[in-house]
């Protein structure tokens, strides 16, 4: 996560692949969720496949994730923009 530059994103699957275990994307999600310092270790830059927001364990949840990404120049579609698909 620390290697994802400001203003860029990666998916859970991409991070799992970079770690050498392409099928371990759920483990990457777990690691993001357990991140004790989400503002310093930028788990807000990690998305689900298809540019879906995934989750965010920091204060404020997905709204904070969207706000942090917007500050970095990344706009995420709102759930209603995705045909009401689950996050």
Biotite code that builds the C-alpha atoms (Angstrom):
import biotite.structure as struc

atoms = struc.array([
    struc.Atom([0.000, 0.000, 0.000], chain_id="A", res_id=1, res_name="UNK", atom_name="CA", element="C"),
    struc.Atom([2.816, 2.377, 0.815], chain_id="A", res_id=2, res_name="UNK", atom_name="CA", element="C"),
    struc.Atom([4.084, 2.167, -2.770], chain_id="A", res_id=3, res_name="UNK", atom_name="CA", element="C"),
    struc.Atom([0.806, 3.420, -4.305], chain_id="A", res_id=4, res_name="UNK", atom_name="CA", element="C"),
    struc.Atom([1.525, 7.043, -5.248], chain_id="A", res_id=5, res_name="UNK", atom_name="CA", element="C"),
    struc.Atom([-0.741, 9.904, -4.239], chain_id="A", res_id=6, res_name="UNK", atom_name="CA", element="C"),
    struc.Atom([-3.539, 10.290, -6.765], chain_id="A", res_id=7, res_name="UNK", atom_name="CA", element="C"),
    struc.Atom([-3.287, 6.668, -7.914], chain_id="A", res_id=8, res_name="UNK", atom_name="CA", element="C"),
    struc.Atom([-5.150, 3.549, -6.859], chain_id="A", res_id=9, res_name="UNK", atom_name="CA", element="C"),
    struc.Atom([-4.633, -0.210, -6.974], chain_id="A", res_id=10, res_name="UNK", atom_name="CA", element="C"),
    struc.Atom([-7.024, -3.089, -6.463], chain_id="A", res_id=11, res_name="UNK", atom_name="CA", element="C"),
    struc.Atom([-6.898, -5.693, -3.729], chain_id="A", res_id=12, res_name="UNK", atom_name="CA", element="C"),
    struc.Atom([-6.137, -8.233, -6.468], chain_id="A", res_id=13, res_name="UNK", atom_name="CA", element="C"),
    struc.Atom([-3.277, -6.139, -7.889], chain_id="A", res_id=14, res_name="UNK", atom_name="CA", element="C"),
    struc.Atom([-1.671, -5.892, -4.442], chain_id="A", res_id=15, res_name="UNK", atom_name="CA", element="C"),
    struc.Atom([-2.081, -9.640, -3.920], chain_id="A", res_id=16, res_name="UNK", atom_name="CA", element="C"),
    struc.Atom([-0.425, -10.265, -7.294], chain_id="A", res_id=17, res_name="UNK", atom_name="CA", element="C"),
    struc.Atom([2.445, -7.909, -6.423], chain_id="A", res_id=18, res_name="UNK", atom_name="CA", element="C"),
    struc.Atom([2.896, -9.880, -3.186], chain_id="A", res_id=19, res_name="UNK", atom_name="CA", element="C"),
    struc.Atom([3.178, -13.097, -5.210], chain_id="A", res_id=20, res_name="UNK", atom_name="CA", element="C"),
    struc.Atom([-0.236, -14.549, -4.304], chain_id="A", res_id=21, res_name="UNK", atom_name="CA", element="C"),
    struc.Atom([-2.811, -13.434, -6.914], chain_id="A", res_id=22, res_name="UNK", atom_name="CA", element="C"),
    struc.Atom([-5.635, -15.306, -5.194], chain_id="A", res_id=23, res_name="UNK", atom_name="CA", element="C"),
    struc.Atom([-4.978, -13.711, -1.794], chain_id="A", res_id=24, res_name="UNK", atom_name="CA", element="C"),
    struc.Atom([-7.018, -10.577, -2.494], chain_id="A", res_id=25, res_name="UNK", atom_name="CA", element="C"),
    struc.Atom([-9.263, -11.264, 0.530], chain_id="A", res_id=26, res_name="UNK", atom_name="CA", element="C"),
    struc.Atom([-6.165, -11.350, 2.720], chain_id="A", res_id=27, res_name="UNK", atom_name="CA", element="C"),
    struc.Atom([-5.158, -7.975, 1.307], chain_id="A", res_id=28, res_name="UNK", atom_name="CA", element="C"),
    struc.Atom([-8.620, -6.682, 2.242], chain_id="A", res_id=29, res_name="UNK", atom_name="CA", element="C"),
    struc.Atom([-8.174, -8.048, 5.753], chain_id="A", res_id=30, res_name="UNK", atom_name="CA", element="C"),
    struc.Atom([-4.772, -6.354, 6.032], chain_id="A", res_id=31, res_name="UNK", atom_name="CA", element="C"),
    struc.Atom([-6.323, -3.071, 4.906], chain_id="A", res_id=32, res_name="UNK", atom_name="CA", element="C"),
    struc.Atom([-9.093, -3.461, 7.464], chain_id="A", res_id=33, res_name="UNK", atom_name="CA", element="C"),
    struc.Atom([-6.588, -4.096, 10.258], chain_id="A", res_id=34, res_name="UNK", atom_name="CA", element="C"),
    struc.Atom([-4.403, -1.128, 9.306], chain_id="A", res_id=35, res_name="UNK", atom_name="CA", element="C"),
    struc.Atom([-3.925, 0.783, 12.600], chain_id="A", res_id=36, res_name="UNK", atom_name="CA", element="C"),
    struc.Atom([-2.802, 4.024, 10.902], chain_id="A", res_id=37, res_name="UNK", atom_name="CA", element="C"),
    struc.Atom([-4.867, 4.338, 7.714], chain_id="A", res_id=38, res_name="UNK", atom_name="CA", element="C"),
    struc.Atom([-3.909, 7.943, 7.023], chain_id="A", res_id=39, res_name="UNK", atom_name="CA", element="C"),
    struc.Atom([-0.189, 7.055, 7.026], chain_id="A", res_id=40, res_name="UNK", atom_name="CA", element="C"),
    struc.Atom([-0.468, 3.660, 5.346], chain_id="A", res_id=41, res_name="UNK", atom_name="CA", element="C"),
    struc.Atom([-2.770, 4.694, 2.503], chain_id="A", res_id=42, res_name="UNK", atom_name="CA", element="C"),
    struc.Atom([-5.336, 1.918, 2.421], chain_id="A", res_id=43, res_name="UNK", atom_name="CA", element="C"),
    struc.Atom([-7.801, 4.478, 1.049], chain_id="A", res_id=44, res_name="UNK", atom_name="CA", element="C"),
    struc.Atom([-5.999, 4.033, -2.293], chain_id="A", res_id=45, res_name="UNK", atom_name="CA", element="C"),
    struc.Atom([-6.983, 0.354, -2.485], chain_id="A", res_id=46, res_name="UNK", atom_name="CA", element="C"),
    struc.Atom([-10.163, -0.418, -4.427], chain_id="A", res_id=47, res_name="UNK", atom_name="CA", element="C"),
    struc.Atom([-12.174, -3.462, -5.325], chain_id="A", res_id=48, res_name="UNK", atom_name="CA", element="C"),
    struc.Atom([-12.103, -4.657, -8.926], chain_id="A", res_id=49, res_name="UNK", atom_name="CA", element="C"),
    struc.Atom([-14.079, -2.434, -11.278], chain_id="A", res_id=50, res_name="UNK", atom_name="CA", element="C"),
    struc.Atom([-13.206, 0.784, -9.413], chain_id="A", res_id=51, res_name="UNK", atom_name="CA", element="C"),
    struc.Atom([-15.686, -0.092, -6.670], chain_id="A", res_id=52, res_name="UNK", atom_name="CA", element="C"),
    struc.Atom([-14.690, 1.503, -3.388], chain_id="A", res_id=53, res_name="UNK", atom_name="CA", element="C"),
    struc.Atom([-14.401, -1.656, -1.310], chain_id="A", res_id=54, res_name="UNK", atom_name="CA", element="C"),
    struc.Atom([-14.220, -0.782, 2.376], chain_id="A", res_id=55, res_name="UNK", atom_name="CA", element="C"),
    struc.Atom([-12.449, 1.638, 4.661], chain_id="A", res_id=56, res_name="UNK", atom_name="CA", element="C"),
    struc.Atom([-11.740, 1.044, 8.336], chain_id="A", res_id=57, res_name="UNK", atom_name="CA", element="C"),
    struc.Atom([-10.715, 4.597, 9.138], chain_id="A", res_id=58, res_name="UNK", atom_name="CA", element="C"),
    struc.Atom([-13.007, 7.053, 10.925], chain_id="A", res_id=59, res_name="UNK", atom_name="CA", element="C"),
    struc.Atom([-15.988, 7.923, 8.741], chain_id="A", res_id=60, res_name="UNK", atom_name="CA", element="C"),
    struc.Atom([-15.825, 4.795, 6.588], chain_id="A", res_id=61, res_name="UNK", atom_name="CA", element="C"),
    struc.Atom([-16.411, 5.099, 2.849], chain_id="A", res_id=62, res_name="UNK", atom_name="CA", element="C"),
    struc.Atom([-17.258, 8.796, 2.968], chain_id="A", res_id=63, res_name="UNK", atom_name="CA", element="C"),
    struc.Atom([-13.789, 9.469, 4.402], chain_id="A", res_id=64, res_name="UNK", atom_name="CA", element="C"),
    struc.Atom([-12.234, 7.198, 1.758], chain_id="A", res_id=65, res_name="UNK", atom_name="CA", element="C"),
    struc.Atom([-14.011, 9.142, -0.993], chain_id="A", res_id=66, res_name="UNK", atom_name="CA", element="C"),
    struc.Atom([-12.985, 12.476, 0.546], chain_id="A", res_id=67, res_name="UNK", atom_name="CA", element="C"),
    struc.Atom([-9.316, 11.458, 0.839], chain_id="A", res_id=68, res_name="UNK", atom_name="CA", element="C"),
    struc.Atom([-9.256, 10.219, -2.753], chain_id="A", res_id=69, res_name="UNK", atom_name="CA", element="C"),
    struc.Atom([-11.006, 13.372, -3.981], chain_id="A", res_id=70, res_name="UNK", atom_name="CA", element="C"),
    struc.Atom([-8.293, 15.482, -2.305], chain_id="A", res_id=71, res_name="UNK", atom_name="CA", element="C"),
    struc.Atom([-5.801, 13.410, -4.319], chain_id="A", res_id=72, res_name="UNK", atom_name="CA", element="C"),
    struc.Atom([-7.757, 13.958, -7.554], chain_id="A", res_id=73, res_name="UNK", atom_name="CA", element="C"),
    struc.Atom([-9.484, 10.561, -7.729], chain_id="A", res_id=74, res_name="UNK", atom_name="CA", element="C"),
    struc.Atom([-13.291, 10.581, -8.063], chain_id="A", res_id=75, res_name="UNK", atom_name="CA", element="C"),
    struc.Atom([-15.122, 7.405, -7.115], chain_id="A", res_id=76, res_name="UNK", atom_name="CA", element="C"),
    struc.Atom([-18.642, 6.862, -8.398], chain_id="A", res_id=77, res_name="UNK", atom_name="CA", element="C"),
    struc.Atom([-21.327, 6.786, -5.729], chain_id="A", res_id=78, res_name="UNK", atom_name="CA", element="C"),
    struc.Atom([-23.086, 3.441, -5.217], chain_id="A", res_id=79, res_name="UNK", atom_name="CA", element="C"),
    struc.Atom([-26.140, 4.745, -7.103], chain_id="A", res_id=80, res_name="UNK", atom_name="CA", element="C"),
    struc.Atom([-23.861, 5.399, -10.105], chain_id="A", res_id=81, res_name="UNK", atom_name="CA", element="C"),
    struc.Atom([-23.024, 1.684, -10.151], chain_id="A", res_id=82, res_name="UNK", atom_name="CA", element="C"),
    struc.Atom([-26.556, 0.403, -10.556], chain_id="A", res_id=83, res_name="UNK", atom_name="CA", element="C"),
    struc.Atom([-26.973, -0.138, -6.796], chain_id="A", res_id=84, res_name="UNK", atom_name="CA", element="C"),
    struc.Atom([-24.349, -2.876, -6.699], chain_id="A", res_id=85, res_name="UNK", atom_name="CA", element="C"),
    struc.Atom([-23.150, -3.762, -3.220], chain_id="A", res_id=86, res_name="UNK", atom_name="CA", element="C"),
    struc.Atom([-19.911, -2.156, -2.114], chain_id="A", res_id=87, res_name="UNK", atom_name="CA", element="C"),
])
